[in-house]
Amino acid sequence: MAQSTAPTAREGGFLPPVVITGTAPDRQRWLAPVSMDIVEDEEIRAGQLQVNLSESLGRVPGLIIQNRQNYAQDLQISMRGFGARSTFGVRGVRLFVDGIPASAPDGQGQAANYPLGSAQRIEIIRGPYAALYGSSAGGVIALYSNEGNLPGSLRAGVAGGADGLRRVSTQAEGSMGSLNYAIDASDFATDGLRPQSAASRDSGYFKLSRPYDDGRVVAIINRQIGSAQDPLGLSRAEFSANPYQTTSTAKTFNTRKSFDQTQVGLAWEHRLGGGHRLEFMTYGGQRAVTQYQAIPATTQVAATSPGGVIDLDRSYGGVNARWRLDRQFDNGLLTGRLTASAGIASDRQNEWRRGFENFTGPAANPSALGVQGRLRRDENNTATTVDPYAQLEWESTDWTATAGVRRSSVRFTSTDNYIAAGNPNDSGSSEYSGTMPVLGLRYRLSDAMQVYASTGMGFETPTLNEVAYQASGATGLNSQLAASRSRSSEVGLRGRHAGLAWTATAFDIRTDNEIVVLSNTGGRSTFQNAGRSLRQGLELSAEAQWGTVNVTSALTLMDAIYSDSFRTCTVSPCAAPTLVIPASNRIPGIPARQLFVQLAWEPKTVPGVFTMEVRHVGPIAVNDANSDEAGAYTVVNLGARFQQTFGPWQLKEFVRIDNLTNRVYAGSVIVNEGNGRYFEAAAGRSAFVGVELVRRFD
């Protein structure tokens, strides 16, 4: 894993949303004034299932990424505590694929559309600098895919194992005249760890680029279609009795989700001379989702109930245009490199959201459950953002200084088309705006050590889902819910010597108007602002080579608490919150410690690489009241991979055993789940195998 670098603009990627420099990654790792890691293609694919981001990103300090064993809800991702409250999808962390947002303008995103089979690298940005990527950016995960070129190649692979998991994929890369192409297609399916948790997903990714004398043009198409059952969480009693069971409610209502998404993007960059460059990116897409929830029929007949079936049709798109300057100075008085950029980004999403009862008979005696019934919700929602930004950086041998600012304006509107007795017109709008300045500095202490520091302001809006309901039970936008604002600072050391590279970073994040759950019952979540919170921590990472053994490690220690007390509700609708959450309570969903250690042994006498991973995660509070927690756990994973070459052909195989000791534990929690079903079990001892055939064309 490459450590502590800055976003790159080298060949193989799309246009990065924000650029520090365009120099080679090895040099940037050493000189960057920000916290960032790069996970390279070999670490993403070699010996991995290539299904989830969680397979390869556990080695990144400060990043909590959990496979929930529930593909209806996506991965659980948080970075330095941002995003921990999300009960589905990813929020608080901005996602990008080849420079195109995988997060909607309101901050909600999906990690499932990352083309891992053709990934060149994944960049993970932590700390104040992430704010330059927009609102609700407590961190950034950006994947850049391979660029087709010569010599071309064709890859085909299969993998399978525990719980009926199977993955079939193929990738092709090459050139046709002046056009470079890269194609990635995959089919994934699993029977699921628990009953009612089967899933399937078909993905396709196509990238076409054409370089010319003064620039290049890149086009991509990303397509996904799939379905997943939802086993829901388990209560403490259910988890203690049998962590691999599924609550009966999930089966009764046949909880499930289906989705269909298509996205296209186009980027252009052109050099003007004198170090000046123009860049432009535009994208658009369509996403349709249908989801069946487990909400009692008697609850769904309330006048303001949205029902138990979500039917969402979303279109989205945006543009990002900027000017860049990259100029070297060496005139005796001034020696160094100046880079600057300025631009504007704008994104928009349009949603047609409908809700239906998930039963067909009267509430007193429904004739069929888990079946779409009467319409209960019909509205059109939009979210738009307009973000101008600018950045300036000076780099010399001894120091690097960077300053940037982004102004984010976000507007939500909702038009209510479902007006009935007891359910009035709930149309409305909300607006948020914030300025996010960032400063960073790096100084060379010696040839083997650098010190760096950065500070900045963050701005996190609620998502459309979080403003959808008011505490009173009305369905109009919750205009009382404000954006949270944070002040983030970090200071770190990085060093390298004799095969050892390491980083140590301390951070402090102070947030005002922290957004928290007010009530969560009957399938409806309402949110409020809860005053101040504090996140402080230490991140340590190291990579060392000792003979034939490579050691990679990452340790995160974090104290995340509410600084102010607040009140929350136990029922919905909520006339007045009564449950007191004391100051100093832990923020749920955030472990106090996380450790990753990997040993990779490549013996000279055996043609293979043998790995052992040790992962430890501390206890995690399940709700704001800290009334229960998922216990700490330590798991051990073993793996082996081999490769044979026959002229232009390569054959690669891997086998791995996860959770070698068959530890029973909750791998993730559903934060503040209103029915007390907080716990999601992780898989026990699981074996997987895979094979890949590669043909290279000279």
Rosetta blueprint (number, residue, H / E / L):
1 M L
2 A E
3 Q E
4 S L
5 T L
6 A L
7 P L
8 T L
9 A L
10 R L
11 E L
12 G L
13 G L
14 F L
15 L L
16 P L
17 P L
18 V L
19 V L
20 I L
21 T L
22 G L
23 T L
24 A L
25 P H
26 D H
27 R H
28 Q H
29 R H
30 W H
31 L H
32 A L
33 P L
34 V L
35 S E
36 M E
37 D E
38 I E
39 V E
40 E E
41 D H
42 E H
43 E H
44 I H
45 R H
46 A L
47 G L
48 Q L
49 L L
50 Q L
51 V L
52 N L
53 L L
54 S H
55 E H
56 S H
57 L H
58 G L
59 R L
60 V L
61 P L
62 G L
63 L E
64 I E
65 I E
66 Q E
67 N L
68 R L
69 Q L
70 N L
71 Y L
72 A L
73 Q L
74 D L
75 L L
76 Q E
77 I E
78 S E
79 M E
80 R L
81 G L
82 F E
83 G L
84 A L
85 R L
86 S L
87 T L
88 F L
89 G L
90 V E
91 R L
92 G L
93 V L
94 R E
95 L E
96 F E
97 V E
98 D L
99 G L
100 I E
101 P E
102 A L
103 S E
104 A L
105 P L
106 D L
107 G L
108 Q L
109 G E
110 Q L
111 A L
112 A L
113 N L
114 Y L
115 P L
116 L H
117 G H
118 S H
119 A E
120 Q E
121 R E
122 I E
123 E E
124 I E
125 I E
126 R E
127 G L
128 P H
129 Y H
130 A H
131 A H
132 L H
133 Y H
134 G L
135 S L
136 S L
137 A L
138 G L
139 G E
140 V E
141 I E
142 A E
143 L E
144 Y E
145 S E
146 N L
147 E L
148 G L
149 N L
150 L L
151 P L
152 G E
153 S E
154 L E
155 R E
156 A E
157 G E
158 V E
159 A E
160 G E
161 G E
162 A H
163 D H
164 G H
165 L E
166 R E
167 R E
168 V E
169 S E
170 T E
171 Q E
172 A E
173 E E
174 G E
175 S E
176 M E
177 G L
178 S L
179 L E
180 N E
181 Y E
182 A E
183 I E
184 D E
185 A E
186 S E
187 D E
188 F E
189 A E
190 T E
191 D L
192 G L
193 L L
194 R L
195 P L
196 Q L
197 S L
198 A L
199 A E
200 S E
201 R E
202 D E
203 S E
204 G E
205 Y E
206 F E
207 K E
208 L E
209 S E
210 R E
211 P E
212 Y E
213 D L
214 D L
215 G E
216 R E
217 V E
218 V E
219 A E
220 I E
221 I E
222 N E
223 R E
224 Q E
225 I E
226 G E
227 S E
228 A E
229 Q E
230 D L
231 P L
232 L L
233 G L
234 L E
235 S L
236 R H
237 A H
238 E H
239 F H
240 S H
241 A H
242 N L
243 P L
244 Y L
245 Q L
246 T L
247 T L
248 S H
249 T H
250 A H
251 K H
252 T H
253 F L
254 N L
255 T L
256 R E
257 K E
258 S E
259 F E
260 D E
261 Q E
262 T E
263 Q E
264 V E
265 G E
266 L E
267 A E
268 W E
269 E E
270 H E
271 R E
272 L E
273 G E
274 G L
275 G L
276 H E
277 R E
278 L E
279 E E
280 F E
281 M E
282 T E
283 Y E
284 G E
285 G E
286 Q E
287 R E
288 A E
289 V E
290 T E
291 Q E
292 Y E
293 Q L
294 A L
295 I L
296 P L
297 A H
298 T H
299 T H
300 Q H
301 V L
302 A L
303 A L
304 T L
305 S L
306 P L
307 G L
308 G L
309 V E
310 I E
311 D E
312 L E
313 D E
314 R E
315 S E
316 Y E
317 G E
318 G E
319 V E
320 N E
321 A E
322 R E
323 W E
324 R E
325 L E
326 D E
327 R E
328 Q E
329 F E
330 D E
331 N L
332 G L
333 L L
334 L L
335 T E
336 G E
337 R E
338 L E
339 T E
340 A E
341 S E
342 A E
343 G E
344 I E
345 A E
346 S E
347 D E
348 R E
349 Q E
350 N E
351 E E
352 W E
353 R E
354 R E
355 G E
356 F E
357 E L
358 N L
359 F E
360 T L
361 G L
362 P L
363 A L
364 A L
365 N L
366 P L
367 S L
368 A L
369 L E
370 G L
371 V L
372 Q L
373 G L
374 R L
375 L E
376 R E
377 R E
378 D E
379 E E
380 N E
381 N E
382 T E
383 A E
384 T E
385 T E
386 V E
387 D E
388 P E
389 Y E
390 A E
391 Q E
392 L E
393 E E
394 W E
395 E E
396 S L
397 T L
398 D L
399 W E
400 T E
401 A E
402 T E
403 A E
404 G E
405 V E
406 R E
407 R E
408 S E
409 S E
410 V E
411 R E
412 F E
413 T E
414 S E
415 T E
416 D E
417 N L
418 Y L
419 I L
420 A E
421 A L
422 G L
423 N E
424 P L
425 N L
426 D L
427 S L
428 G E
429 S E
430 S E
431 E E
432 Y E
433 S E
434 G E
435 T E
436 M E
437 P E
438 V E
439 L E
440 G E
441 L E
442 R E
443 Y E
444 R E
445 L E
446 S E
447 D L
448 A L
449 M E
450 Q E
451 V E
452 Y E
453 A E
454 S E
455 T E
456 G E
457 M E
458 G E
459 F E
460 E E
461 T L
462 P L
463 T L
464 L L
465 N L
466 E L
467 V L
468 A L
469 Y L
470 Q L
471 A L
472 S L
473 G L
474 A L
475 T L
476 G L
477 L L
478 N L
479 S L
480 Q L
481 L L
482 A L
483 A L
484 S E
485 R E
486 S E
487 R E
488 S E
489 S E
490 E E
491 V E
492 G E
493 L E
494 R E
495 G E
496 R E
497 H E
498 A L
499 G L
500 L E
501 A E
502 W E
503 T E
504 A E
505 T E
506 A E
507 F E
508 D E
509 I E
510 R E
511 T E
512 D E
513 N L
514 E L
515 I E
516 V E
517 V E
518 L E
519 S E
520 N E
521 T E
522 G L
523 G L
524 R E
525 S E
526 T E
527 F E
528 Q E
529 N E
530 A L
531 G L
532 R L
533 S E
534 L E
535 R E
536 Q E
537 G E
538 L E
539 E E
540 L E
541 S E
542 A E
543 E E
544 A E
545 Q E
546 W E
547 G L
548 T L
549 V E
550 N E
551 V E
552 T E
553 S E
554 A E
555 L E
556 T E
557 L E
558 M E
559 D E
560 A E
561 I E
562 Y E
563 S L
564 D L
565 S L
566 F E
567 R E
568 T E
569 C L
570 T L
571 V L
572 S L
573 P L
574 C L
575 A L
576 A L
577 P L
578 T L
579 L E
580 V E
581 I E
582 P L
583 A L
584 S L
585 N L
586 R E
587 I L
588 P L
589 G L
590 I L
591 P L
592 A L
593 R E
594 Q E
595 L E
596 F E
597 V E
598 Q E
599 L E
600 A E
601 W E
602 E L
603 P L
604 K L
605 T L
606 V L
607 P L
608 G L
609 V E
610 F E
611 T E
612 M E
613 E E
614 V E
615 R E
616 H E
617 V E
618 G L
619 P L
620 I E
621 A E
622 V L
623 N L
624 D L
625 A L
626 N L
627 S L
628 D L
629 E E
630 A E
631 G L
632 A L
633 Y E
634 T E
635 V E
636 V E
637 N E
638 L E
639 G E
640 A E
641 R E
642 F E
643 Q E
644 Q E
645 T E
646 F E
647 G L
648 P L
649 W E
650 Q E
651 L E
652 K E
653 E E
654 F E
655 V E
656 R E
657 I E
658 D E
659 N L
660 L L
661 T L
662 N L
663 R L
664 V L
665 Y L
666 A E
667 G E
668 S E
669 V E
670 I L
671 V L
672 N L
673 E L
674 G L
675 N L
676 G L
677 R L
678 Y L
679 F E
680 E E
681 A E
682 A L
683 A L
684 G L
685 R L
686 S E
687 A E
688 F E
689 V E
690 G E
691 V E
692 E E
693 L E
694 V E
695 R E
696 R E
697 F E
698 D L
